[in-house]
């Protein structure tokens, strides 16, 4: 009878050991599941943010494209500068301006009026228009 009791005790220990191993595996799998769920949730949030950013970018792109087309249409309707005004070189009293001279003037104006150096962007644009006319 003692051996039967020992056998039962032995089987009980084996089953208990297997139960502990199964519980440990279950805990490990639950941790992995939680990590996978957290990663999936983060991926979902990142995807939603990317979609929102892309949507906003497309909206801005559409607005800018519309504005560009509007300005193009306005520019096409206006008479050309050469028809309306004298050539800028005549206004400045200069007969011929070389490309090198125009490039030097552009550099000097950029140092004064470029927005990156604290200048006025509108003045920079106006100078560029005038200097573009010198290139003609």
N, CA, C and O atoms as CSV, one atom per row, in Angstrom:
chain,resi,resn,atom,element,x,y,z
A,1,UNK,N,N,0.802,-1.176,0.000
A,1,UNK,CA,C,0.000,0.000,0.000
A,1,UNK,C,C,0.861,1.262,0.000
A,1,UNK,O,O,0.476,2.294,-0.549
A,2,UNK,N,N,1.979,1.164,0.597
A,2,UNK,CA,C,2.872,2.309,0.653
A,2,UNK,C,C,3.348,2.670,-0.736
A,2,UNK,O,O,3.515,3.849,-1.048
A,3,UNK,N,N,3.566,1.688,-1.561
A,3,UNK,CA,C,4.039,1.980,-2.907
A,3,UNK,C,C,2.937,2.613,-3.748
A,3,UNK,O,O,3.196,3.459,-4.604
A,4,UNK,N,N,1.687,2.181,-3.485
A,4,UNK,CA,C,0.565,2.798,-4.196
A,4,UNK,C,C,0.429,4.264,-3.777
A,4,UNK,O,O,0.176,5.132,-4.612
A,5,UNK,N,N,0.597,4.531,-2.488
A,5,UNK,CA,C,0.544,5.900,-1.988
A,5,UNK,C,C,1.699,6.716,-2.561
A,5,UNK,O,O,1.511,7.879,-2.920
A,6,UNK,N,N,2.869,6.134,-2.651
A,6,UNK,CA,C,4.032,6.807,-3.228
A,6,UNK,C,C,3.799,7.102,-4.705
A,6,UNK,O,O,4.172,8.171,-5.188
A,7,UNK,N,N,3.196,6.182,-5.414
A,7,UNK,CA,C,2.907,6.367,-6.836
A,7,UNK,C,C,1.899,7.494,-7.027
A,7,UNK,O,O,2.052,8.324,-7.923
A,8,UNK,N,N,0.881,7.522,-6.194
A,8,UNK,CA,C,-0.123,8.583,-6.271
A,8,UNK,C,C,0.513,9.932,-5.949
A,8,UNK,O,O,0.263,10.934,-6.620
A,9,UNK,N,N,1.330,9.933,-4.919
A,9,UNK,CA,C,2.038,11.164,-4.540
A,9,UNK,C,C,2.937,11.626,-5.684
A,9,UNK,O,O,3.002,12.817,-5.988
A,10,UNK,N,N,3.613,10.700,-6.301
A,10,UNK,CA,C,4.513,11.003,-7.414
A,10,UNK,C,C,3.722,11.582,-8.590
A,10,UNK,O,O,4.125,12.586,-9.177
A,11,UNK,N,N,2.607,10.954,-8.929
A,11,UNK,CA,C,1.758,11.438,-10.024
A,11,UNK,C,C,1.214,12.831,-9.693
A,11,UNK,O,O,1.124,13.708,-10.552
A,12,UNK,N,N,0.855,13.002,-8.416
A,12,UNK,CA,C,0.347,14.302,-7.984
A,12,UNK,C,C,1.414,15.381,-8.172
A,12,UNK,O,O,1.101,16.473,-8.645
A,13,UNK,N,N,2.658,15.096,-7.813
A,13,UNK,CA,C,3.743,16.056,-7.983
A,13,UNK,C,C,4.003,16.346,-9.460
A,13,UNK,O,O,4.255,17.489,-9.842
A,14,UNK,N,N,3.940,15.317,-10.272
A,14,UNK,CA,C,4.146,15.508,-11.718
A,14,UNK,C,C,3.041,16.397,-12.286
A,14,UNK,O,O,3.314,17.336,-13.034
A,15,UNK,N,N,1.792,16.095,-11.926
A,15,UNK,CA,C,0.667,16.901,-12.408
A,15,UNK,C,C,0.776,18.341,-11.908
A,15,UNK,O,O,0.517,19.287,-12.651
A,16,UNK,N,N,1.163,18.493,-10.641
A,16,UNK,CA,C,1.316,19.833,-10.081
A,16,UNK,C,C,2.438,20.581,-10.810
A,16,UNK,O,O,2.308,21.773,-11.089
A,17,UNK,N,N,3.517,19.897,-11.114
A,17,UNK,CA,C,4.633,20.492,-11.845
A,17,UNK,C,C,4.190,20.908,-13.251
A,17,UNK,O,O,4.545,21.988,-13.722
A,18,UNK,N,N,3.420,20.053,-13.912
A,18,UNK,CA,C,2.905,20.372,-15.247
A,18,UNK,C,C,1.935,21.555,-15.187
A,18,UNK,O,O,1.918,22.409,-16.073
A,19,UNK,N,N,1.118,21.586,-14.107
A,19,UNK,CA,C,0.192,22.703,-13.926
A,19,UNK,C,C,0.964,24.009,-13.752
A,19,UNK,O,O,0.602,25.021,-14.352
A,20,UNK,N,N,2.015,24.002,-12.945
A,20,UNK,CA,C,2.845,25.191,-12.746
A,20,UNK,C,C,3.482,25.633,-14.061
A,20,UNK,O,O,3.517,26.825,-14.368
A,21,UNK,N,N,3.985,24.669,-14.841
A,21,UNK,CA,C,4.592,24.996,-16.135
A,21,UNK,C,C,3.544,25.598,-17.078
A,21,UNK,O,O,3.821,26.562,-17.791
A,22,UNK,N,N,2.339,25.020,-17.074
A,22,UNK,CA,C,1.259,25.536,-17.921
A,22,UNK,C,C,0.863,26.944,-17.486
A,22,UNK,O,O,0.628,27.812,-18.327
A,23,UNK,N,N,0.787,27.174,-16.171
A,23,UNK,CA,C,0.461,28.510,-15.670
A,23,UNK,C,C,1.549,29.521,-16.038
A,23,UNK,O,O,1.246,30.654,-16.411
A,24,UNK,N,N,2.816,29.111,-15.933
A,24,UNK,CA,C,3.926,29.996,-16.301
A,24,UNK,C,C,3.862,30.329,-17.793
A,24,UNK,O,O,4.045,31.481,-18.187
A,25,UNK,N,N,3.602,29.315,-18.614
A,25,UNK,CA,C,3.473,29.536,-20.053
A,25,UNK,C,C,2.290,30.457,-20.346
A,25,UNK,O,O,2.377,31.338,-21.201
A,26,UNK,N,N,1.185,30.246,-19.632
A,26,UNK,CA,C,0.000,31.081,-19.797
A,26,UNK,C,C,0.315,32.541,-19.467
A,26,UNK,O,O,-0.096,33.441,-20.199
A,27,UNK,N,N,1.048,32.786,-18.360
A,27,UNK,CA,C,1.423,34.150,-17.984
A,27,UNK,C,C,2.323,34.781,-19.052
A,27,UNK,O,O,2.157,35.945,-19.417
A,28,UNK,N,N,3.277,33.985,-19.543
A,28,UNK,CA,C,4.185,34.476,-20.580
A,28,UNK,C,C,3.407,34.843,-21.845
A,28,UNK,O,O,3.638,35.898,-22.437
A,29,UNK,N,N,2.499,33.983,-22.251
A,29,UNK,CA,C,1.697,34.248,-23.451
A,29,UNK,C,C,0.783,35.456,-23.257
A,29,UNK,O,O,0.559,36.222,-24.194
A,30,UNK,N,N,0.252,35.627,-22.039
A,30,UNK,CA,C,-0.593,36.787,-21.758
A,30,UNK,C,C,0.220,38.086,-21.861
A,30,UNK,O,O,-0.265,39.087,-22.390
A,31,UNK,N,N,1.476,38.062,-21.346
A,31,UNK,CA,C,2.348,39.237,-21.469
A,31,UNK,C,C,2.624,39.546,-22.942
A,31,UNK,O,O,2.574,40.701,-23.364
A,32,UNK,N,N,2.914,38.506,-23.712
A,32,UNK,CA,C,3.177,38.698,-25.137
A,32,UNK,C,C,1.938,39.236,-25.856
A,32,UNK,O,O,2.040,40.090,-26.737
A,33,UNK,N,N,0.769,38.724,-25.469
A,33,UNK,CA,C,-0.480,39.192,-26.070
A,33,UNK,C,C,-0.691,40.674,-25.766
A,33,UNK,O,O,-1.054,41.448,-26.652
A,34,UNK,N,N,-0.462,41.071,-24.502
A,34,UNK,CA,C,-0.620,42.480,-24.132
A,34,UNK,C,C,0.355,43.360,-24.907
A,34,UNK,O,O,-0.006,44.449,-25.354
A,35,UNK,N,N,1.596,42.887,-25.065
A,35,UNK,CA,C,2.581,43.649,-25.827
A,35,UNK,C,C,2.157,43.778,-27.286
A,35,UNK,O,O,2.273,44.849,-27.882
A,36,UNK,N,N,1.667,42.686,-27.852
A,36,UNK,CA,C,1.212,42.715,-29.244
A,36,UNK,C,C,0.007,43.640,-29.402
A,36,UNK,O,O,-0.098,44.366,-30.391
A,37,UNK,N,N,-0.903,43.614,-28.426
A,37,UNK,CA,C,-2.067,44.501,-28.482
A,37,UNK,C,C,-1.641,45.965,-28.366
A,37,UNK,O,O,-2.182,46.830,-29.055
A,38,UNK,N,N,-0.673,46.237,-27.495
A,38,UNK,CA,C,-0.173,47.610,-27.350
A,38,UNK,C,C,0.502,48.066,-28.643
A,38,UNK,O,O,0.317,49.203,-29.077
A,39,UNK,N,N,1.285,47.178,-29.256
A,39,UNK,CA,C,1.941,47.519,-30.522
A,39,UNK,C,C,0.904,47.764,-31.617
A,39,UNK,O,O,1.054,48.684,-32.421
A,40,UNK,N,N,-0.141,46.946,-31.650
A,40,UNK,CA,C,-1.206,47.125,-32.644
A,40,UNK,C,C,-1.941,48.445,-32.416
A,40,UNK,O,O,-2.273,49.147,-33.371
A,41,UNK,N,N,-2.191,48.777,-31.158
A,41,UNK,CA,C,-2.865,50.045,-30.852
A,41,UNK,C,C,-1.985,51.226,-31.262
A,41,UNK,O,O,-2.480,52.208,-31.816
A,42,UNK,N,N,-0.688,51.131,-30.991
A,42,UNK,CA,C,0.236,52.199,-31.380
A,42,UNK,C,C,0.302,52.329,-32.899
A,42,UNK,O,O,0.319,53.441,-33.428
A,43,UNK,N,N,0.339,51.203,-33.595
A,43,UNK,CA,C,0.341,51.236,-35.062
A,43,UNK,C,C,-0.942,51.868,-35.585
A,43,UNK,O,O,-0.919,52.619,-36.560
A,44,UNK,N,N,-2.049,51.564,-34.940
A,44,UNK,CA,C,-3.330,52.145,-35.345
A,44,UNK,C,C,-3.333,53.657,-35.129
A,44,UNK,O,O,-3.813,54.405,-35.980
A,45,UNK,N,N,-2.795,54.112,-33.985
A,45,UNK,CA,C,-2.711,55.552,-33.721
A,45,UNK,C,C,-1.791,56.233,-34.740
A,45,UNK,O,O,-2.107,57.304,-35.258
A,46,UNK,N,N,-0.653,55.598,-35.016
A,46,UNK,CA,C,0.287,56.172,-35.986
A,46,UNK,C,C,-0.353,56.247,-37.374
A,46,UNK,O,O,-0.177,57.230,-38.094
A,47,UNK,N,N,-1.087,55.211,-37.738
A,47,UNK,CA,C,-1.766,55.201,-39.034
A,47,UNK,C,C,-2.801,56.323,-39.104
A,47,UNK,O,O,-2.883,57.037,-40.103
A,48,UNK,N,N,-3.585,56.473,-38.047
A,48,UNK,CA,C,-4.602,57.532,-38.022
A,48,UNK,C,C,-3.945,58.909,-38.124
A,48,UNK,O,O,-4.447,59.791,-38.819
A,49,UNK,N,N,-2.824,59.087,-37.429
A,49,UNK,CA,C,-2.118,60.365,-37.480
A,49,UNK,C,C,-1.570,60.616,-38.884
A,49,UNK,O,O,-1.642,61.734,-39.394
A,50,UNK,N,N,-1.025,59.572,-39.503
A,50,UNK,CA,C,-0.493,59.701,-40.854
A,50,UNK,C,C,-1.604,60.050,-41.841
A,50,UNK,O,O,-1.419,60.901,-42.711
A,51,UNK,N,N,-2.749,59.400,-41.709
A,51,UNK,CA,C,-3.880,59.688,-42.591
A,51,UNK,C,C,-4.337,61.134,-42.403
A,51,UNK,O,O,-4.627,61.828,-43.378
A,52,UNK,N,N,-4.400,61.586,-41.156
A,52,UNK,CA,C,-4.807,62.971,-40.888
A,52,UNK,C,C,-3.805,63.953,-41.490
A,52,UNK,O,O,-4.193,64.957,-42.087
A,53,UNK,N,N,-2.521,63.660,-41.330
A,53,UNK,CA,C,-1.484,64.526,-41.890
A,53,UNK,C,C,-1.562,64.542,-43.410
A,53,UNK,O,O,-1.468,65.598,-44.035
A,54,UNK,N,N,-1.734,63.374,-43.993
A,54,UNK,CA,C,-1.845,63.280,-45.447
A,54,UNK,C,C,-3.072,64.031,-45.949
A,54,UNK,O,O,-3.009,64.718,-46.969
A,55,UNK,N,N,-4.173,63.904,-45.245
A,55,UNK,CA,C,-5.398,64.608,-45.629
A,55,UNK,C,C,-5.183,66.115,-45.568
A,55,UNK,O,O,-5.579,66.837,-46.482
A,56,UNK,N,N,-4.560,66.588,-44.498
A,56,UNK,CA,C,-4.286,68.017,-44.355
A,56,UNK,C,C,-3.328,68.492,-45.447
A,56,UNK,O,O,-3.512,69.571,-46.011
A,57,UNK,N,N,-2.314,67.692,-45.744
A,57,UNK,CA,C,-1.360,68.051,-46.791
A,57,UNK,C,C,-2.052,68.142,-48.146
A,57,UNK,O,O,-1.792,69.060,-48.924
A,58,UNK,N,N,-2.928,67.192,-48.421
A,58,UNK,CA,C,-3.669,67.219,-49.684
A,58,UNK,C,C,-4.583,68.443,-49.747
A,58,UNK,O,O,-4.720,69.066,-50.800
A,59,UNK,N,N,-5.205,68.785,-48.625
A,59,UNK,CA,C,-6.073,69.959,-48.592
A,59,UNK,C,C,-5.256,71.222,-48.875
A,59,UNK,O,O,-5.664,72.070,-49.668
A,60,UNK,N,N,-4.103,71.335,-48.219
A,60,UNK,CA,C,-3.237,72.491,-48.443
A,60,UNK,C,C,-2.742,72.529,-49.884
A,60,UNK,O,O,-2.689,73.592,-50.503
A,61,UNK,N,N,-2.383,71.365,-50.411
A,61,UNK,CA,C,-1.908,71.288,-51.793
A,61,UNK,C,C,-2.995,71.750,-52.757
A,61,UNK,O,O,-2.724,72.494,-53.700
A,62,UNK,N,N,-4.219,71.307,-52.516
A,62,UNK,CA,C,-5.336,71.709,-53.369
A,62,UNK,C,C,-5.555,73.218,-53.289
A,62,UNK,O,O,-5.762,73.874,-54.310
A,63,UNK,N,N,-5.509,73.763,-52.078
A,63,UNK,CA,C,-5.694,75.208,-51.908
A,63,UNK,C,C,-4.583,75.984,-52.610
A,63,UNK,O,O,-4.847,76.985,-53.276
A,64,UNK,N,N,-3.341,75.522,-52.462
A,64,UNK,CA,C,-2.221,76.211,-53.105
A,64,UNK,C,C,-2.290,76.097,-54.626
A,64,UNK,O,O,-1.964,77.047,-55.338
A,65,UNK,N,N,-2.711,74.943,-55.119
A,65,UNK,CA,C,-2.861,74.767,-56.563
A,65,UNK,C,C,-3.929,75.708,-57.104
A,65,UNK,O,O,-3.754,76.326,-58.154
A,66,UNK,N,N,-5.027,75.808,-56.381
A,66,UNK,CA,C,-6.098,76.719,-56.791
A,66,UNK,C,C,-5.602,78.163,-56.789
A,66,UNK,O,O,-5.869,78.917,-57.726
A,67,UNK,N,N,-4.882,78.545,-55.738
A,67,UNK,CA,C,-4.350,79.904,-55.659
A,67,UNK,C,C,-3.344,80.165,-56.777
A,67,UNK,O,O,-3.347,81.238,-57.380
A,68,UNK,N,N,-2.486,79.188,-57.052
A,68,UNK,CA,C,-1.517,79.332,-58.141
A,68,UNK,C,C,-2.227,79.546,-59.473
A,68,UNK,O,O,-1.852,80.425,-60.249
A,69,UNK,N,N,-3.251,78.742,-59.732
A,69,UNK,CA,C,-3.998,78.871,-60.980
A,69,UNK,C,C,-4.679,80.230,-61.076
A,69,UNK,O,O,-4.744,80.826,-62.151
A,70,UNK,N,N,-5.187,80.718,-59.944
A,70,UNK,CA,C,-5.814,82.036,-59.916
A,70,UNK,C,C,-4.800,83.119,-60.280
A,70,UNK,O,O,-5.085,83.996,-61.095
A,71,UNK,N,N,-3.613,83.051,-59.668
A,71,UNK,CA,C,-2.583,84.051,-59.957
A,71,UNK,C,C,-2.076,83.936,-61.391
A,71,UNK,O,O,-1.763,84.946,-62.021
A,72,UNK,N,N,-1.994,82.716,-61.906
A,72,UNK,CA,C,-1.592,82.536,-63.305
A,72,UNK,C,C,-2.594,83.204,-64.232
A,72,UNK,O,O,-2.224,83.903,-65.175
A,73,UNK,N,N,-3.877,82.974,-63.945
A,73,UNK,CA,C,-4.926,83.568,-64.778
A,73,UNK,C,C,-4.867,85.091,-64.707
A,73,UNK,O,O,-5.019,85.763,-65.727
A,74,UNK,N,N,-4.651,85.637,-63.523
A,74,UNK,CA,C,-4.533,87.094,-63.384
A,74,UNK,C,C,-3.340,87.621,-64.170
A,74,UNK,O,O,-3.428,88.650,-64.840
A,75,UNK,N,N,-2.227,86.905,-64.080
A,75,UNK,CA,C,-1.015,87.335,-64.782
A,75,UNK,C,C,-1.224,87.304,-66.294
A,75,UNK,O,O,-0.712,88.165,-67.009
A,76,UNK,N,N,-1.959,86.337,-66.772
A,76,UNK,CA,C,-2.209,86.233,-68.212
A,76,UNK,C,C,-3.119,87.365,-68.695
A,76,UNK,O,O,-3.011,87.799,-69.842
A,77,UNK,N,N,-4.009,87.844,-67.829
A,77,UNK,CA,C,-4.935,88.911,-68.214
A,77,UNK,C,C,-4.264,90.279,-68.233
A,77,UNK,O,O,-4.705,91.169,-68.960
A,78,UNK,N,N,-3.213,90.462,-67.453
A,78,UNK,CA,C,-2.561,91.769,-67.364
A,78,UNK,C,C,-1.635,91.973,-68.559
A,78,UNK,O,O,-1.047,91.018,-69.066
A,79,UNK,N,N,-1.508,93.224,-69.008
A,79,UNK,CA,C,-0.577,93.487,-70.112
A,79,UNK,C,C,0.850,93.215,-69.651
A,79,UNK,O,O,1.167,93.334,-68.468
A,80,UNK,N,N,1.690,92.855,-70.587
A,80,UNK,CA,C,3.065,92.543,-70.214
A,80,UNK,C,C,3.774,93.806,-69.743
A,80,UNK,O,O,3.410,94.916,-70.130
A,81,UNK,N,N,4.766,93.628,-68.922
A,81,UNK,CA,C,5.500,94.766,-68.370
A,81,UNK,C,C,6.211,95.560,-69.453
A,81,UNK,O,O,6.334,96.780,-69.347
A,82,UNK,N,N,6.679,94.882,-70.492
A,82,UNK,CA,C,7.401,95.596,-71.543
A,82,UNK,C,C,6.478,96.534,-72.308
A,82,UNK,O,O,6.934,97.554,-72.825
A,83,UNK,N,N,5.195,96.214,-72.392
A,83,UNK,CA,C,4.243,97.086,-73.069
A,83,UNK,C,C,3.872,98.274,-72.189
A,83,UNK,O,O,3.609,99.362,-72.701
A,84,UNK,N,N,3.850,98.085,-70.906
A,84,UNK,CA,C,3.362,99.109,-69.994
A,84,UNK,C,C,4.451,100.086,-69.567
A,84,UNK,O,O,4.204,101.289,-69.484
A,85,UNK,N,N,5.642,99.587,-69.299
A,85,UNK,CA,C,6.710,100.412,-68.743
A,85,UNK,C,C,7.919,100.415,-69.670
A,85,UNK,O,O,8.096,99.531,-70.508
A,86,UNK,N,N,8.735,101.433,-69.490
A,86,UNK,CA,C,10.023,101.430,-70.163
A,86,UNK,C,C,10.877,100.326,-69.567
A,86,UNK,O,O,10.669,99.912,-68.426
A,87,UNK,N,N,11.829,99.858,-70.338
A,87,UNK,CA,C,12.741,98.845,-69.809
A,87,UNK,C,C,13.509,99.456,-68.644
A,87,UNK,O,O,13.904,100.620,-68.702
A,88,UNK,N,N,13.718,98.690,-67.608
A,88,UNK,CA,C,14.330,99.219,-66.382
A,88,UNK,C,C,15.726,99.780,-66.617
A,88,UNK,O,O,16.147,100.714,-65.934
A,89,UNK,N,N,16.447,99.209,-67.589
A,89,UNK,CA,C,17.789,99.740,-67.856
A,89,UNK,C,C,17.713,101.188,-68.336
A,89,UNK,O,O,18.606,101.979,-68.034
A,90,UNK,N,N,16.657,101.551,-69.084
A,90,UNK,CA,C,16.481,102.943,-69.506
A,90,UNK,C,C,16.108,103.822,-68.316
A,90,UNK,O,O,16.545,104.969,-68.218
A,91,UNK,N,N,15.291,103.270,-67.408
A,91,UNK,CA,C,14.919,104.036,-66.218
A,91,UNK,C,C,16.135,104.343,-65.353
A,91,UNK,O,O,16.210,105.399,-64.725
A,92,UNK,N,N,17.091,103.405,-65.324
A,92,UNK,CA,C,18.296,103.597,-64.512
A,92,UNK,C,C,19.383,104.352,-65.265
A,92,UNK,O,O,20.420,104.686,-64.692
A,93,UNK,N,N,19.150,104.621,-66.551
A,93,UNK,CA,C,20.159,105.323,-67.343
A,93,UNK,C,C,21.305,104.426,-67.758
A,93,UNK,O,O,22.419,104.899,-67.986
A,94,UNK,N,N,21.040,103.136,-67.856
A,94,UNK,CA,C,22.062,102.167,-68.240
A,94,UNK,C,C,21.662,101.601,-69.596
A,94,UNK,O,O,20.527,101.165,-69.783
A,95,UNK,N,N,22.601,101.609,-70.543
A,95,UNK,CA,C,22.265,101.085,-71.867
A,95,UNK,C,C,22.353,99.565,-71.906
A,95,UNK,O,O,21.405,98.900,-72.325
A,96,UNK,N,N,23.462,99.019,-71.481
A,96,UNK,CA,C,23.636,97.563,-71.500
A,96,UNK,C,C,24.075,97.086,-70.126
A,96,UNK,O,O,24.976,97.659,-69.513
A,97,UNK,N,N,23.437,96.048,-69.659
A,97,UNK,CA,C,23.798,95.450,-68.378
A,97,UNK,C,C,24.198,94.008,-68.659
A,97,UNK,O,O,23.454,93.267,-69.302
A,98,UNK,N,N,25.362,93.613,-68.181
A,98,UNK,CA,C,25.809,92.240,-68.411
A,98,UNK,C,C,25.177,91.302,-67.393
A,98,UNK,O,O,24.678,91.727,-66.351
A,99,UNK,N,N,25.213,90.026,-67.721
A,99,UNK,CA,C,24.686,89.023,-66.790
A,99,UNK,C,C,25.457,89.052,-65.476
A,99,UNK,O,O,24.878,88.868,-64.405
A,100,UNK,N,N,26.752,89.281,-65.560
A,100,UNK,CA,C,27.587,89.341,-64.356
A,100,UNK,C,C,27.150,90.503,-63.461
A,100,UNK,O,O,27.079,90.357,-62.241
A,101,UNK,N,N,26.859,91.653,-64.068
A,101,UNK,CA,C,26.411,92.808,-63.285
A,101,UNK,C,C,25.063,92.529,-62.617
A,101,UNK,O,O,24.847,92.905,-61.465
A,102,UNK,N,N,24.171,91.876,-63.336
A,102,UNK,CA,C,22.870,91.521,-62.755
A,102,UNK,C,C,23.071,90.563,-61.587
A,102,UNK,O,O,22.424,90.704,-60.549
A,103,UNK,N,N,23.971,89.585,-61.751
A,103,UNK,CA,C,24.236,88.615,-60.685
A,103,UNK,C,C,24.799,89.313,-59.439
A,103,UNK,O,O,24.420,88.977,-58.317
A,104,UNK,N,N,25.698,90.277,-59.634
A,104,UNK,CA,C,26.278,91.018,-58.510
A,104,UNK,C,C,25.196,91.838,-57.805
A,104,UNK,O,O,25.154,91.895,-56.576
A,105,UNK,N,N,24.320,92.474,-58.593
A,105,UNK,CA,C,23.231,93.259,-58.003
A,105,UNK,C,C,22.310,92.344,-57.197
A,105,UNK,O,O,21.907,92.691,-56.087
A,106,UNK,N,N,21.975,91.178,-57.753
A,106,UNK,CA,C,21.106,90.220,-57.048
A,106,UNK,C,C,21.704,89.821,-55.696
A,106,UNK,O,O,21.001,89.755,-54.687
A,107,UNK,N,N,23.009,89.556,-55.696
A,107,UNK,CA,C,23.663,89.166,-54.439
A,107,UNK,C,C,23.564,90.282,-53.403
A,107,UNK,O,O,23.259,90.036,-52.236
A,108,UNK,N,N,23.824,91.506,-53.843
A,108,UNK,CA,C,23.784,92.641,-52.913
A,108,UNK,C,C,22.365,92.853,-52.377
A,108,UNK,O,O,22.178,93.092,-51.184
A,109,UNK,N,N,21.385,92.766,-53.246
A,109,UNK,CA,C,19.991,92.941,-52.828
A,109,UNK,C,C,19.585,91.807,-51.887
A,109,UNK,O,O,18.867,92.037,-50.914
A,110,UNK,N,N,20.039,90.588,-52.170
A,110,UNK,CA,C,19.704,89.449,-51.307
A,110,UNK,C,C,20.267,89.651,-49.905
A,110,UNK,O,O,19.610,89.322,-48.917
A,111,UNK,N,N,21.481,90.189,-49.817
A,111,UNK,CA,C,22.059,90.444,-48.494
A,111,UNK,C,C,21.223,91.444,-47.702
A,111,UNK,O,O,21.114,91.343,-46.480
A,112,UNK,N,N,20.642,92.397,-48.394
A,112,UNK,CA,C,19.852,93.434,-47.723
A,112,UNK,C,C,18.421,93.007,-47.423
A,112,UNK,O,O,17.898,93.281,-46.343
A,113,UNK,N,N,17.792,92.338,-48.380
A,113,UNK,CA,C,16.343,92.153,-48.290
A,113,UNK,C,C,15.875,90.709,-48.170
A,113,UNK,O,O,14.672,90.472,-48.060
A,114,UNK,N,N,16.782,89.735,-48.189
A,114,UNK,CA,C,16.324,88.336,-48.115
A,114,UNK,C,C,15.695,88.064,-46.748
A,114,UNK,O,O,16.251,88.464,-45.725
A,115,UNK,N,N,14.526,87.380,-46.717
A,115,UNK,CA,C,13.840,87.107,-45.438
A,115,UNK,C,C,14.689,86.311,-44.446
A,115,UNK,O,O,14.531,86.468,-43.235
A,116,UNK,N,N,15.582,85.466,-44.943
A,116,UNK,CA,C,16.425,84.674,-44.041
A,116,UNK,C,C,17.425,85.540,-43.275
A,116,UNK,O,O,17.932,85.137,-42.228
A,117,UNK,N,N,17.702,86.724,-43.802
A,117,UNK,CA,C,18.638,87.619,-43.112
A,117,UNK,C,C,17.910,88.754,-42.412
A,117,UNK,O,O,18.524,89.743,-42.013
A,118,UNK,N,N,16.592,88.606,-42.264
A,118,UNK,CA,C,15.808,89.607,-41.555
A,118,UNK,C,C,15.239,90.686,-42.454
A,118,UNK,O,O,14.702,91.683,-41.971
A,119,UNK,N,N,15.352,90.494,-43.766
A,119,UNK,CA,C,14.839,91.487,-44.706
A,119,UNK,C,C,13.352,91.320,-44.966
A,119,UNK,O,O,12.697,90.430,-44.424
A,120,UNK,N,N,12.846,92.196,-45.805
A,120,UNK,CA,C,11.428,92.219,-46.154
A,120,UNK,C,C,11.207,91.368,-47.403
A,120,UNK,O,O,11.784,91.643,-48.454
A,121,UNK,N,N,10.381,90.346,-47.289
A,121,UNK,CA,C,10.142,89.421,-48.395
A,121,UNK,C,C,9.508,90.134,-49.585
A,121,UNK,O,O,9.830,89.827,-50.732
A,122,UNK,N,N,8.617,91.076,-49.325
A,122,UNK,CA,C,7.947,91.787,-50.422
A,122,UNK,C,C,8.940,92.651,-51.204
A,122,UNK,O,O,8.871,92.724,-52.431
A,123,UNK,N,N,9.851,93.298,-50.499
A,123,UNK,CA,C,10.874,94.099,-51.200
A,123,UNK,C,C,11.780,93.192,-52.014
A,123,UNK,O,O,12.187,93.543,-53.121
A,124,UNK,N,N,12.094,92.031,-51.469
A,124,UNK,CA,C,12.930,91.079,-52.195
A,124,UNK,C,C,12.228,90.648,-53.477
A,124,UNK,O,O,12.860,90.562,-54.530
A,125,UNK,N,N,10.931,90.378,-53.397
A,125,UNK,CA,C,10.170,89.986,-54.591
A,125,UNK,C,C,10.164,91.116,-55.618
A,125,UNK,O,O,10.341,90.874,-56.812
A,126,UNK,N,N,9.961,92.348,-55.154
A,126,UNK,CA,C,9.938,93.490,-56.068
A,126,UNK,C,C,11.285,93.650,-56.772
A,126,UNK,O,O,11.338,93.900,-57.977
A,127,UNK,N,N,12.365,93.506,-56.016
A,127,UNK,CA,C,13.686,93.591,-56.628
A,127,UNK,C,C,13.901,92.468,-57.630
A,127,UNK,O,O,14.470,92.691,-58.699
A,128,UNK,N,N,13.455,91.275,-57.298
A,128,UNK,CA,C,13.617,90.158,-58.233
A,128,UNK,C,C,12.870,90.410,-59.533
A,128,UNK,O,O,13.372,90.094,-60.612
A,129,UNK,N,N,11.671,90.980,-59.436
A,129,UNK,CA,C,10.919,91.309,-60.654
A,129,UNK,C,C,11.705,92.311,-61.487
A,129,UNK,O,O,11.845,92.149,-62.700
A,130,UNK,N,N,12.216,93.347,-60.832
A,130,UNK,CA,C,12.990,94.365,-61.550
A,130,UNK,C,C,14.249,93.764,-62.164
A,130,UNK,O,O,14.587,94.065,-63.308
A,131,UNK,N,N,14.936,92.924,-61.415
A,131,UNK,CA,C,16.167,92.322,-61.926
A,131,UNK,C,C,15.878,91.297,-63.017
A,131,UNK,O,O,16.690,91.114,-63.924
A,132,UNK,N,N,14.739,90.634,-62.939
A,132,UNK,CA,C,14.353,89.723,-64.021
A,132,UNK,C,C,14.183,90.503,-65.322
A,132,UNK,O,O,14.515,90.007,-66.399
A,133,UNK,N,N,13.675,91.704,-65.217
A,133,UNK,CA,C,13.506,92.538,-66.403
A,133,UNK,C,C,14.862,92.978,-66.953
A,133,UNK,O,O,14.991,93.201,-68.157
A,134,UNK,N,N,15.870,93.105,-66.098
A,134,UNK,CA,C,17.216,93.434,-66.571
A,134,UNK,C,C,17.810,92.284,-67.368
A,134,UNK,O,O,18.592,92.501,-68.295
A,135,UNK,N,N,17.442,91.074,-67.010
A,135,UNK,CA,C,17.962,89.898,-67.704
A,135,UNK,C,C,17.434,89.796,-69.131
A,135,UNK,O,O,18.044,89.137,-69.972
A,136,UNK,N,N,16.314,90.441,-69.405
A,136,UNK,CA,C,15.662,90.310,-70.720
A,136,UNK,C,C,16.517,90.912,-71.802
A,136,UNK,O,O,16.134,90.896,-72.972
